[in-house]
Amino acid sequence: MKRTKRRYLALRLEVEDVPSEREIMDAIWISVTKLYGEVGASLTGLALMNFDAERKIVVIRTSLESLLTVRASLATIVNFAGRNVSVHVLAVSGTLRALYKNIR
């Protein structure tokens, strides 16, 4: 059995009110589902790894095969629960250690 390669993305949110972790993941899942459907969303393997509310930085995990899918979907997010928001990808890495090293 082949091991799934993963990628970690650091995202910066530009939003006035800090959303909850649940609102963030719901918005990401909705955007992926709208663009690629439920089958495409299920192949991404999305997971929230960390959320720093003070710095408004989110770290998510996805599979390597769906990295471009997730990045395209992140570009379509314009609001979280009625709040205007902009999502920027700060860094992409294969390990959490290297990711945190790049965003510090």
Secondary structure, DSSP 8 states (H G I E B T S, - for coil): -----EEEEEEEEE-SS---HHHHHHHHHHHHHHHHHHHHHHTT--EEEEEETTTTEEEEEEEGGGHHHHHHHHHT--EETTEE-EEEEEEEESSHHHHHHHH-
